[in-house]
Amino acid sequence: MTAGGTAQRVGAVVLTMGNRPEELRLLLDSVAKQQGEPIEVVVVGNGAPLPELPDGVRSIELPENVGIPAGRNVGIEAFGPGGSEVDILLFLDDDGLLPNDDTAELCREAFAADPRLGIISFRIADPETGITQRRHVPRLRASDPLRSSRVTTFLGGANAVRTAVFQQVGGLPGEFFYAHEETDLAWRALDAGWLIDYRSDLVLHHPTTAPSRHAVYHRMVARNRVWLARRNLPAPLVPAYLGVWLLLTLARRPSGAALKAWFGGFREGWRSRCGPRRPMKWTTVWRLTRLGRPPVI
């Protein structure tokens, strides 16, 4: 409910390469079964034709793969500037599934209860084992995925965003293509005064995967890490943040090929344009630190 007592309008954006039609259909069915007012869904085909979709689902086919953040931005704008035709947008991976039918209603309740809450990150769990990978818990202390908490970032394919966030700080950084786009948006949202929650009771079923399955993983992760720092951090923190991540990367002992790709991306991040620079306020740095994630880690 909104402050005026009317139900908050919820939309959903699903990005797909068109290669998982069965999983996509199951996801859309799980969205259609959500309690409360029907959810309007937009499916964006990222450089690929879309399979047949259920009645009422809107479709957009892009002529080329523009990347994850730019593709999701297309979905946002399908709901009006900054998603203004709805109050909340769900972003769901095309091979995910909402196992519970009250997820949208719980999102409505959470946003209505806290007007400063801008983003909710869902818990991703393997449908067969129920296990949540540590990398899917968006905080440093990730050993207990069943503990909900306030966090400093969120999961890109399993979340809900109050559309007022997009209208205030803009959309996802399209130039990132893949990796760290959520943290870029999260830092801008936090700097504008919004809050982000990880909710373990809001679940998206998704098969266990490794991020390194993507051929561009190591290069994109390194390049976008540099861009993230250059765009958002106060100047003194840029070398500290990137230095820590350089040491962490070396400590993980990646293969020679992976390390070569990582350093190539790291150089690219310094040599290429990263988009507008809007360094966060030092008060935001302190907020991130108090939440357990100072922006040097």
C-alpha positions as CSV (number, residue, x, y, z in Angstrom):
1,M,0.0,0.0,0.0
2,T,1.1,3.6,-0.5
3,A,0.8,6.4,2.0
4,G,-2.6,7.2,0.5
5,G,-3.9,3.6,1.0
6,T,-3.8,2.5,-2.6
7,A,-2.0,-0.6,-3.7
8,Q,1.5,0.0,-5.1
9,R,1.7,-0.9,-8.8
10,V,4.3,-3.6,-9.5
11,G,5.9,-4.4,-12.8
12,A,8.6,-7.0,-13.8
13,V,11.5,-6.9,-16.2
14,V,12.9,-10.1,-17.6
15,L,16.0,-10.1,-19.8
16,T,16.6,-13.1,-22.0
17,M,18.8,-14.3,-24.9
18,G,15.9,-16.5,-26.1
19,N,17.7,-19.7,-25.4
20,R,15.8,-20.9,-22.4
21,P,12.1,-20.9,-23.5
22,E,10.9,-23.6,-21.0
23,E,12.6,-21.9,-18.0
24,L,11.3,-18.5,-19.1
25,R,7.7,-19.8,-19.3
26,L,7.9,-21.3,-15.8
27,L,9.2,-18.0,-14.5
28,L,6.4,-16.0,-16.1
29,D,3.9,-18.5,-14.7
30,S,5.3,-18.0,-11.2
31,V,5.0,-14.2,-11.7
32,A,1.4,-14.6,-12.9
33,K,0.5,-16.5,-9.7
34,Q,1.6,-13.7,-7.3
35,Q,-1.0,-12.5,-4.9
36,G,-2.5,-9.0,-5.1
37,E,-2.9,-6.9,-8.2
38,P,-1.7,-8.5,-11.4
39,I,2.0,-7.7,-12.3
40,E,2.6,-6.2,-15.7
41,V,5.6,-8.0,-17.3
42,V,8.0,-6.9,-20.0
43,V,10.4,-9.4,-21.6
44,V,13.4,-8.0,-23.4
45,G,15.0,-10.2,-26.0
46,N,18.7,-9.1,-25.9
47,G,19.8,-9.5,-29.5
48,A,17.7,-12.7,-30.0
49,P,14.1,-13.5,-31.1
50,L,11.7,-14.2,-28.3
51,P,9.7,-17.5,-28.0
52,E,5.9,-17.4,-27.8
53,L,4.9,-15.6,-24.6
54,P,1.8,-15.8,-22.4
55,D,-1.1,-13.5,-23.2
56,G,-0.6,-10.0,-21.7
57,V,3.2,-10.2,-21.5
58,R,4.8,-7.3,-23.4
59,S,7.8,-8.1,-25.5
60,I,10.7,-6.0,-26.9
61,E,13.3,-7.6,-29.3
62,L,16.6,-5.7,-29.5
63,P,18.5,-6.2,-32.8
64,E,21.8,-6.8,-30.9
65,N,23.0,-7.9,-27.5
66,V,23.5,-4.6,-25.7
67,G,24.6,-6.2,-22.4
68,I,22.7,-6.8,-19.1
69,P,22.4,-3.3,-17.7
70,A,21.5,-1.6,-21.0
71,G,19.0,-4.4,-21.7
72,R,17.4,-4.0,-18.3
73,N,17.3,-0.2,-18.8
74,V,15.2,-0.8,-21.9
75,G,12.8,-2.8,-19.8
76,I,12.7,0.0,-17.2
77,E,11.8,2.6,-19.9
78,A,9.1,0.4,-21.2
79,F,7.2,1.4,-18.1
80,G,7.7,5.1,-18.8
81,P,10.6,7.4,-18.0
82,G,12.4,5.8,-15.0
83,G,9.7,3.2,-14.8
84,S,7.2,5.9,-13.7
85,E,4.1,4.0,-14.7
86,V,4.6,1.6,-11.8
87,D,5.8,2.0,-8.2
88,I,8.0,-1.1,-8.0
89,L,9.9,-3.1,-10.5
90,L,11.0,-6.7,-10.1
91,F,14.1,-7.8,-12.0
92,L,14.2,-11.6,-12.5
93,D,16.6,-13.9,-14.3
94,D,15.0,-15.8,-17.1
95,D,16.1,-19.2,-15.7
96,G,14.8,-18.3,-12.2
97,L,11.4,-19.0,-10.6
98,L,9.5,-17.5,-7.7
99,P,8.5,-20.5,-5.5
100,N,6.2,-18.5,-3.3
101,D,3.1,-16.6,-4.3
102,D,3.5,-13.8,-1.8
103,T,6.8,-12.3,-2.9
104,A,5.3,-9.3,-4.7
105,E,2.9,-8.6,-1.7
106,L,5.9,-8.8,0.7
107,C,7.7,-6.3,-1.4
108,R,4.7,-4.0,-1.4
109,E,4.5,-4.2,2.4
110,A,8.2,-3.5,2.8
111,F,8.3,-0.5,0.6
112,A,5.1,0.9,2.2
113,A,6.5,0.4,5.7
114,D,9.8,2.3,5.0
115,P,9.7,5.2,2.6
116,R,13.5,5.3,2.6
117,L,13.8,1.7,1.4
118,G,14.9,1.8,-2.2
119,I,16.0,-1.7,-3.2
120,I,15.3,-5.2,-1.9
121,S,17.7,-8.0,-2.8
122,F,16.2,-11.5,-2.8
123,R,17.8,-14.8,-1.7
124,I,18.8,-17.0,-4.5
125,A,18.5,-20.7,-3.7
126,D,19.2,-23.8,-5.8
127,P,15.8,-25.5,-6.5
128,E,17.1,-29.0,-5.8
129,T,19.5,-28.5,-2.8
130,G,18.1,-25.3,-1.4
131,I,21.7,-24.0,-1.0
132,T,22.5,-20.3,-1.4
133,Q,26.0,-19.7,-2.7
134,R,28.1,-17.3,-0.6
135,R,28.5,-15.0,-3.6
136,H,24.7,-14.5,-3.7
137,V,24.6,-13.0,-0.2
138,P,25.4,-9.3,-0.8
139,R,27.6,-8.7,2.3
140,L,31.0,-9.7,3.6
141,R,29.6,-11.8,6.4
142,A,27.9,-14.3,4.1
143,S,28.1,-17.5,6.2
144,D,24.4,-17.4,7.1
145,P,22.2,-16.7,4.0
146,L,19.0,-17.0,6.1
147,R,19.8,-13.8,8.1
148,S,18.2,-10.8,6.6
149,S,20.1,-7.5,6.9
150,R,20.7,-4.0,5.6
151,V,23.3,-4.2,2.8
152,T,25.3,-2.0,0.4
153,T,24.6,-3.8,-2.9
154,F,22.1,-6.3,-4.4
155,L,21.7,-9.2,-6.8
156,G,20.9,-8.1,-10.4
157,G,18.5,-10.9,-11.4
158,A,16.6,-11.2,-8.1
159,N,15.5,-7.9,-6.7
160,A,12.8,-5.3,-6.4
161,V,13.5,-1.6,-6.9
162,R,11.3,1.4,-6.0
163,T,11.1,3.2,-9.3
164,A,11.6,6.6,-7.5
165,V,15.2,5.5,-7.2
166,F,15.7,5.4,-11.0
167,Q,13.9,8.7,-11.4
168,Q,16.3,10.3,-8.9
169,V,19.7,8.7,-9.7
170,G,19.2,7.2,-13.2
171,G,19.3,3.7,-14.4
172,L,22.0,1.0,-14.6
173,P,25.3,1.9,-16.2
174,G,24.8,0.6,-19.7
175,E,28.4,0.9,-20.7
176,F,29.3,-1.8,-18.1
177,F,27.7,-4.5,-20.3
178,Y,28.2,-7.2,-17.6
179,A,29.5,-7.2,-14.0
180,H,29.3,-4.7,-11.1
181,E,26.4,-2.7,-12.6
182,E,24.3,-3.4,-9.5
183,T,27.0,-2.0,-7.2
184,D,27.2,1.2,-9.3
185,L,23.5,1.8,-8.9
186,A,23.6,0.8,-5.3
187,W,26.3,3.3,-4.4
188,R,24.4,6.1,-6.3
189,A,21.2,5.2,-4.5
190,L,22.9,5.1,-1.1
191,D,24.5,8.4,-1.8
192,A,21.1,9.8,-2.5
193,G,19.8,8.6,0.9
194,W,18.1,5.4,0.0
195,L,18.4,2.1,1.9
196,I,19.0,-1.4,0.6
197,D,17.8,-4.6,2.3
198,Y,18.7,-8.3,1.8
199,R,15.6,-10.4,2.6
200,S,16.2,-14.1,3.0
201,D,12.4,-14.8,3.0
202,L,12.1,-13.5,-0.5
203,V,13.4,-16.4,-2.6
204,L,14.2,-16.9,-6.3
205,H,15.0,-20.4,-7.3
206,H,17.9,-20.5,-9.6
207,P,20.2,-23.4,-10.5
208,T,23.7,-23.2,-9.1
209,T,26.2,-21.7,-11.5
210,A,29.7,-20.2,-11.6
211,P,30.2,-16.7,-12.8
212,S,33.3,-17.7,-14.7
213,R,31.2,-19.6,-17.1
214,H,31.0,-16.4,-19.1
215,A,33.9,-16.0,-21.6
216,V,34.3,-12.3,-20.8
217,Y,34.1,-12.8,-17.0
218,H,37.7,-11.9,-16.0
219,R,38.1,-9.0,-18.3
220,M,34.7,-7.4,-17.5
221,V,35.1,-7.9,-13.8
222,A,38.5,-6.1,-13.8
223,R,37.5,-3.3,-16.2
224,N,34.3,-2.6,-14.5
225,R,35.9,-2.6,-11.0
226,V,38.1,0.2,-12.2
227,W,35.2,2.1,-13.8
228,L,33.2,1.6,-10.6
229,A,35.9,3.3,-8.6
230,R,36.6,6.1,-11.1
231,R,32.9,6.9,-11.3
232,N,31.9,6.8,-7.7
233,L,34.7,7.0,-5.1
234,P,36.4,10.1,-3.6
235,A,39.8,10.4,-5.2
236,P,41.9,9.2,-2.2
237,L,39.9,6.0,-2.1
238,V,40.3,5.0,-5.7
239,P,43.9,3.6,-5.4
240,A,43.1,2.0,-2.0
241,Y,40.0,0.2,-3.4
242,L,41.7,-1.0,-6.5
243,G,44.9,-2.0,-4.7
244,V,42.9,-4.2,-2.3
245,W,41.1,-5.9,-5.2
246,L,44.4,-6.5,-7.0
247,L,45.8,-8.2,-3.9
248,L,42.6,-10.3,-3.5
249,T,42.7,-11.4,-7.1
250,L,46.3,-12.5,-6.8
251,A,45.6,-14.3,-3.5
252,R,42.9,-16.4,-5.3
253,R,45.6,-17.8,-7.6
254,P,43.6,-17.7,-10.9
255,S,45.0,-19.5,-13.9
256,G,47.5,-17.8,-16.2
257,A,44.9,-17.2,-18.9
258,A,42.4,-15.8,-16.4
259,L,45.1,-13.5,-14.8
260,K,46.1,-12.3,-18.3
261,A,42.5,-11.4,-19.1
262,W,42.1,-9.8,-15.7
263,F,45.1,-7.5,-16.2
264,G,43.9,-6.7,-19.7
265,G,40.6,-5.6,-18.3
266,F,42.3,-3.6,-15.5
267,R,44.3,-1.6,-18.1
268,E,41.3,-1.1,-20.2
269,G,39.4,0.3,-17.2
270,W,42.0,3.1,-16.9
271,R,42.4,3.8,-20.6
272,S,38.8,3.9,-21.6
273,R,35.9,6.2,-20.8
274,C,33.9,5.1,-17.8
275,G,31.0,7.5,-18.0
276,P,30.2,10.5,-15.7
277,R,32.2,10.8,-12.5
278,R,30.0,11.6,-9.4
279,P,32.1,10.8,-6.3
280,M,30.0,9.9,-3.3
281,K,29.9,12.1,-0.2
282,W,32.2,11.2,2.7
283,T,29.1,10.7,4.8
284,T,28.1,7.9,2.4
285,V,31.6,6.4,2.8
286,W,30.9,6.4,6.5
287,R,27.5,4.8,6.0
288,L,29.0,2.0,3.9
289,T,31.6,1.5,6.6
290,R,29.0,1.3,9.4
291,L,27.1,-1.3,7.3
292,G,30.2,-3.4,7.3
293,R,31.4,-2.7,3.7
294,P,33.8,0.2,3.6
295,P,34.4,1.1,-0.1
296,V,38.0,-0.2,0.0
297,I,36.9,-3.8,0.0
